[in-house]
Amino acid sequence: MCRRMEQAPDLPADVAARVVELDSMELERAIMLLGHLRQGRLKAKSLAELAQLLGLAPGQAEAAEWKTVLKGLRRDEIFSGEPLTDWPGDRSRDRAAQPGEGGAR
C-alpha cells in the first residue's frame, strides 16, 4: 500500500485513492482550495477544480478536516528525506542532466 494511502485514513476511500495520484503541486493546490472552501470563499470554477483534484468536493465543515490531513501528508513527504523533484525552482534534474555545467567558475 502506498505511504500516502496509509496516512490518509480520515479521508473517504475514493478521495484517498485520488490523493495518491496527486503530484506535489496538485497537493498544494488542493490544500489551498480547501482552505478557501472552509472560509466560504470558493467560487464555482474553483470548486469544480477541487472536485477534479480530489474526486469530489467536501462540504464546508469537512474542508478543514481534509485540509489538515493533506497538510500532514505534505509535511511527512517534505521531512521524509525523499526527493521532491516537482517543486517549483527545483533544478536538480537539470544539474544531473548536464554534468559539465553549473560547476565553480
N, C-alpha and C positions, 0 to 999 in steps of 0.2 A: 504494500500500500504506500502511496506517495506521502511524503512527510507533511505536505500541506493538508492532505485529506485527514491525516491522523490528528492534526492540530485544529481542525475546524468542526468539532463535534456539535457546536451550538448552532450551526447553520443547517438548514434543510439539506437533505442528501443531494438533491438536484443542483442546488446552489453551490454546495461544497465541490461537486464534480466540475462545475464551471470554473470555480476559483483555481482549481488545479491547473487549468489550461491558461490562465492569465499570465502575461509577462509582467515584469516589474512596473512598466509604465501604465499598463492597464489596471494593475492593482492600485497604484497611486490614484488614478482617475476614479476608480470605484470608491475609494476611501473619501476622496474629496466630494463626490456626488452624494454619498451617504450623509456626510456632514451637512450639506446644503438641504437635503431632504429632511433631516432631523430638525433643522431650524425652520422648515416650512418655506424655504426659498428656492424650490426647484421647479423650473419651467417644464412644460410638456416635452419639449425636444430633449432636454437633459434627462428627464425621467425615462424616456424611451432608450436613451443611450445606456443608462444604468441597467435597465431591463435586458438590453442586449449583452452587456458585460457579464451580468450575474444570472441570466436566465429568467429572472423576474425581479420586479422592484418591490421592496418591502413597504409596509406602511410606515408612517412617521414614528410610531412607537418602537418598531423593530429596527429602524435605521441606526439608532445609537448602539444597540447590541451588536449588530452586524459590523458596524464600523470598528468597534472595539476588537472584535475577532480578527478582522482584516489587518488592523494596525499591529496586533500581536504577531500575525503571520509575517508581516513585513519586518518587524523588529527581529524576529527569530532568524529570518533569512539574512539580514544585514550582519548580525553578530555570530552567525554560524561558521563564518570563515569561507563559505562557498563564494566563488567569484560572481559578481553581478555585472555581467558584461553588457547589459542592455540599458544601463542608466545613462542619462544624457551627459555628454562630456567625457565618457569613458573612452580612452584612446588605446587601451591595452591591446586590442586586436590589431590596430594599425601599427603599433610598435612591433608586435610579434611578426607581422607580415613583412616588415621592411627592416631586417636586422642591421643593415649598414647605415641607416639613417637614425637621427634622434640621439646620437651619442654626444659626448662632450666636444665642445668646439674650441 
